Amino acid sequence: MTGPGRDAPPDVTGSWVHAFEEDTPAGAVYRPADRPFPPARRPRRRIEFRPDGTYTERRPARDDRLNEVRGRWEAQGTDQIAVTFPDGGGSPFDLTVLSRTEDRLVLAR
């Protein structure tokens, strides 16, 4: 991540849980993992961006348990994040950060 300033990417570090009931057509909404969530029939996707560049994703599997995948993340400009899986745990992808506040992260769909 780059230093402070207008061109610095938003700080996405932390553990986030998909608050799918808050999604919009433009973006998927994530809230901090330590926030209480209402009960849901489907498991909630969880993502974590660690300061050391480690990326962890826990996504629902076919049996509704959360399947964990680990990779690496790196900021690419002011609103892009590149996620890679050096150990072959998945296909690389990019995320676009639409907004970030203390209690809300919105990623483009």
GUVO-809382 format. One line per 8 residues: number of its first residue (from 1); their letters; for each residue x, y, z of N, C-alpha, C, O, CB. Coordinates in steps of 0.05 Angstrom, whole numbers, plus 5000, padded with zeros to 4 digits. Glycine has a CB too. Layout:
<rs>
NUM	A	X Y Z X Y Z X Y Z X Y Z X Y Z  ...
</rs>
This chain:
<rs>
1	MTGPGRDA	5017 4977 5000 5000 5000 5000 5018 5025 5000 5040 5024 5010 4981 5000 5025  5008 5046 4989 5024 5070 4987 5018 5088 5011 5001 5082 5028 5018 5086 4962  5033 5109 5014 5031 5127 5036 5005 5143 5036 4989 5140 5017 5054 5146 5038  5001 5160 5056 4976 5176 5057 4974 5196 5035 4994 5204 5024 4974 5190 5084  4950 5203 5028 4945 5222 5006 4920 5215 4991 4909 5194 4995 4969 5224 4988  4912 5233 4973 4888 5228 4958 4890 5204 4939 4870 5191 4933 4881 5253 4942  4914 5198 4929 4918 5177 4910 4924 5150 4924 4928 5130 4910 4940 5183 4891  4924 5150 4950 4929 5125 4965 4904 5107 4963 4882 5117 4965 4937 5131 4994
9	PPDVTGSW	4908 5081 4961 4885 5063 4961 4872 5062 4989 4886 5068 5008 4893 5035 4952  4847 5056 4990 4834 5054 5017 4846 5031 5032 4854 5010 5020 4804 5050 5014  4847 5034 5058 4858 5012 5075 4836 4991 5079 4817 4995 5093 4867 5024 5103  4840 4968 5066 4820 4947 5068 4828 4925 5088 4814 4906 5091 4817 4934 5040  4851 4929 5102 4860 4908 5120 4838 4903 5141 4824 4921 5150 4886 4916 5134  4836 4877 5148 4817 4869 5168 4802 4845 5159 4806 4835 5137 4798 4892 5175  4784 4835 5176 4767 4813 5170 4739 4823 5165 4728 4839 5180 4766 4792 5194  4728 4815 5142 4702 4825 5132 4683 4802 5127 4691 4781 5118 4706 4842 5107
17	VHAFEEDT	4657 4807 5132 4636 4787 5127 4616 4799 5108 4608 4823 5111 4623 4778 5154  4607 4783 5089 4588 4793 5068 4561 4797 5081 4548 4779 5091 4586 4773 5045  4552 4822 5080 4525 4829 5090 4507 4831 5065 4499 4852 5056 4526 4857 5105  4501 4807 5054 4488 4806 5028 4461 4820 5027 4452 4828 5006 4484 4777 5020  4448 4823 5050 4422 4837 5051 4425 4867 5046 4405 4880 5041 4409 4832 5078  4450 4877 5047 4455 4905 5041 4467 4910 5014 4471 4933 5006 4474 4916 5062  4471 4889 4998 4482 4892 4971 4465 4911 4954 4441 4913 4958 4485 4865 4957  4478 4924 4935 4465 4940 4915 4471 4928 4887 4489 4911 4886 4474 4970 4917
25	PAGAVYRP	4458 4937 4867 4465 4927 4840 4494 4932 4833 4506 4917 4817 4447 4940 4819  4506 4953 4844 4534 4960 4837 4554 4946 4855 4577 4941 4846 4538 4990 4840  4547 4940 4880 4568 4930 4898 4559 4910 4919 4536 4910 4927 4581 4952 4911  4578 4894 4927 4574 4875 4949 4584 4888 4975 4606 4899 4976 4589 4848 4944  4568 4888 4996 4574 4902 5021 4585 4882 5041 4574 4860 5045 4549 4915 5032  4607 4890 5054 4620 4874 5075 4621 4891 5100 4625 4915 5099 4649 4865 5066  4618 4878 5122 4620 4891 5148 4642 4877 5165 4649 4854 5159 4592 4889 5164  4653 4891 5185 4674 4879 5201 4664 4852 5214 4641 4850 5222 4683 4898 5223
33	ADRPFPPA	4682 4833 5216 4674 4806 5225 4665 4807 5254 4650 4789 5263 4697 4787 5222  4673 4826 5270 4665 4827 5298 4638 4840 5302 4629 4843 5325 4686 4842 5315  4625 4848 5281 4598 4860 5282 4577 4838 5284 4581 4817 5271 4593 4878 5257  4556 4842 5299 4535 4821 5300 4519 4821 5273 4514 4843 5262 4515 4826 5324  4511 4798 5264 4496 4795 5240 4470 4780 5246 4469 4763 5264 4513 4779 5218  4449 4787 5231 4424 4772 5235 4427 4744 5225 4444 4738 5207 4401 4787 5220  4411 4726 5235 4411 4698 5225 4406 4697 5195 4390 4714 5184 4391 4680 5240  4418 4678 5181 4414 4675 5152 4413 4646 5146 4426 4629 5158 4437 4689 5136
41	RRPRRRIE	4397 4639 5125 4395 4611 5117 4420 4601 5102 4426 4577 5102 4371 4608 5099  4434 4620 5090 4458 4612 5076 4483 4622 5090 4481 4643 5104 4458 4622 5046  4505 4608 5088 4530 4618 5101 4539 4644 5089 4535 4649 5065 4552 4596 5099  4552 4660 5105 4563 4686 5096 4592 4683 5088 4608 4672 5102 4559 4707 5118  4599 4693 5064 4626 4693 5055 4643 4712 5073 4633 4733 5081 4628 4703 5025  4667 4703 5078 4685 4719 5095 4711 4723 5081 4722 4705 5068 4690 4705 5123  4722 4748 5082 4747 4754 5070 4765 4768 5090 4755 4783 5107 4744 4770 5044  4791 4764 5088 4809 4777 5106 4833 4787 5090 4846 4771 5075 4818 4758 5129
49	FRPDGTYT	4840 4812 5094 4863 4824 5082 4882 4831 5105 4877 4849 5121 4856 4850 5066  4904 4816 5107 4924 4821 5129 4945 4841 5120 4951 4843 5096 4937 4795 5138  4956 4857 5139 4976 4877 5131 5000 4865 5117 5014 4879 5102 4984 4892 5156  5006 4839 5122 5030 4827 5110 5025 4817 5081 5042 4805 5069 5039 4803 5127  5000 4823 5070 4994 4815 5043 4980 4788 5041 4974 4779 5019 5019 4814 5027  4974 4775 5063 4960 4749 5063 4930 4755 5058 4919 4773 5071 4965 4734 5089  4918 4739 5041 4890 4740 5035 4878 4714 5043 4888 4693 5035 4884 4747 5005  4856 4714 5058 4841 4690 5064 4812 4694 5057 4800 4714 5064 4845 4683 5095
57	ERRPARDD	4801 4674 5044 4773 4675 5037 4760 4649 5047 4770 4627 5042 4769 4679 5006  4737 4652 5060 4721 4630 5068 4694 4632 5054 4678 4650 5060 4717 4629 5100  4690 4615 5034 4666 4616 5018 4649 4591 5021 4660 4570 5027 4672 4621 4988  4623 4594 5018 4606 4570 5021 4612 4549 5001 4615 4554 4977 4576 4578 5019  4614 4524 5011 4618 4501 4993 4591 4488 4987 4570 4498 4997 4638 4480 5006  4591 4467 4972 4565 4454 4965 4550 4444 4989 4525 4443 4988 4571 4430 4946  4564 4437 5010 4550 4427 5034 4544 4449 5054 4538 4443 5077 4566 4405 5047  4547 4474 5046 4542 4498 5062 4563 4503 5084 4560 4523 5098 4515 4495 5075
65	RLNEVRGR	4583 4486 5085 4605 4493 5103 4623 4513 5089 4623 4515 5065 4622 4468 5112  4639 4528 5104 4657 4548 5093 4683 4535 5085 4696 4522 5101 4662 4571 5112  4691 4538 5060 4715 4527 5049 4736 4550 5049 4731 4571 5038 4711 4516 5020  4759 4545 5061 4780 4566 5064 4800 4564 5041 4810 4542 5035 4794 4564 5091  4806 4587 5029 4826 4590 5008 4845 4612 5017 4836 4633 5025 4813 4595 4980  4871 4607 5014 4891 4628 5022 4906 4637 4997 4912 4621 4979 4910 4616 5043  4913 4662 4997 4928 4674 4975 4943 4698 4984 4949 4702 5008 4910 4680 4952  4948 4716 4965 4962 4741 4970 4946 4764 4958 4933 4760 4937 4992 4740 4958
73	WEAQGTDQ	4948 4787 4970 4934 4811 4959 4954 4834 4957 4973 4835 4973 4910 4819 4976  4949 4852 4938 4966 4875 4934 4949 4897 4922 4934 4893 4903 4991 4868 4916  4952 4922 4933 4938 4945 4923 4950 4952 4895 4974 4951 4891 4940 4969 4942  4932 4958 4877 4940 4965 4849 4926 4992 4843 4905 4992 4830 4932 4943 4829  4938 5014 4851 4926 5040 4846 4907 5048 4868 4908 5038 4890 4911 5040 4819  4889 5067 4862 4872 5078 4883 4848 5062 4890 4837 5065 4912 4863 5105 4874  4840 5043 4873 4816 5028 4880 4816 4999 4871 4796 4985 4872 4792 5041 4868  4839 4989 4863 4841 4962 4853 4858 4945 4872 4878 4954 4884 4853 4961 4825
81	IAVTFPDG	4850 4920 4876 4865 4901 4892 4869 4876 4874 4849 4865 4864 4851 4894 4919  4893 4867 4872 4899 4842 4857 4902 4820 4878 4917 4822 4897 4925 4845 4840  4888 4798 4873 4889 4774 4891 4901 4751 4874 4891 4745 4853 4861 4767 4903  4922 4739 4885 4935 4716 4871 4936 4692 4891 4934 4695 4915 4963 4724 4861  4941 4669 4879 4942 4644 4894 4968 4630 4886 4967 4611 4870 4917 4626 4890  4991 4638 4897 5016 4626 4889 5018 4596 4893 5033 4583 4879 5038 4639 4905  5003 4585 4911 5003 4556 4916 4983 4541 4900 4978 4517 4904 4999 4550 4946  4970 4555 4881 4950 4542 4863 4923 4537 4876 4908 4520 4866 4961 4516 4855
89	GGSPFDLT	4916 4552 4896 4890 4548 4909 4867 4561 4895 4844 4558 4904 4891 4559 4937  4872 4575 4873 4851 4588 4859 4861 4604 4836 4886 4606 4832 4834 4606 4877  4844 4616 4820 4851 4633 4797 4854 4662 4807 4838 4671 4822 4830 4631 4774  4874 4676 4797 4878 4704 4805 4854 4721 4796 4840 4715 4776 4903 4715 4793  4848 4742 4812 4826 4760 4804 4832 4788 4816 4849 4791 4833 4799 4750 4814  4818 4807 4805 4820 4835 4815 4794 4843 4829 4772 4834 4821 4827 4854 4792  4797 4860 4849 4774 4871 4863 4774 4901 4859 4796 4913 4860 4774 4863 4893  4751 4913 4856 4749 4942 4855 4735 4952 4881 4713 4944 4887 4734 4952 4830
97	VLSRTEDR	4749 4969 4896 4737 4980 4920 4721 5005 4913 4732 5025 4903 4760 4988 4941  4695 5003 4917 4677 5026 4912 4677 5046 4935 4676 5070 4931 4649 5016 4907  4678 5036 4960 4680 5053 4983 4690 5037 5007 4687 5013 5008 4653 5067 4989  4700 5052 5027 4710 5040 5051 4707 5060 5074 4717 5082 5072 4740 5030 5049  4692 5052 5095 4691 5067 5119 4699 5048 5142 4706 5025 5137 4662 5079 5124  4699 5059 5166 4707 5042 5189 4690 5016 5191 4701 4996 5199 4705 5058 5214  4665 5018 5185 4647 4995 5189 4634 4984 5163 4614 4970 5164 4625 5002 5209  4645 4992 5140 4633 4983 5114 4653 4983 5092 4668 5002 5087 4609 5001 5107
105	LVLAR	4655 4961 5078 4671 4958 5054 4653 4950 5031 4638 4930 5034 4695 4937 5058  4654 4964 5009 4637 4958 4986 4655 4951 4962 4672 4968 4954 4618 4981 4979  4652 4927 4952 4668 4918 4929 4649 4916 4905 4626 4907 4907 4681 4890 4935  4660 4924 4881 4644 4922 4857 4637 4893 4852 4653 4875 4858 4660 4934 4832  4614 4888 4840 4605 4861 4833 4618 4852 4808 4614 4829 4799 4575 4860 4830
</rs>
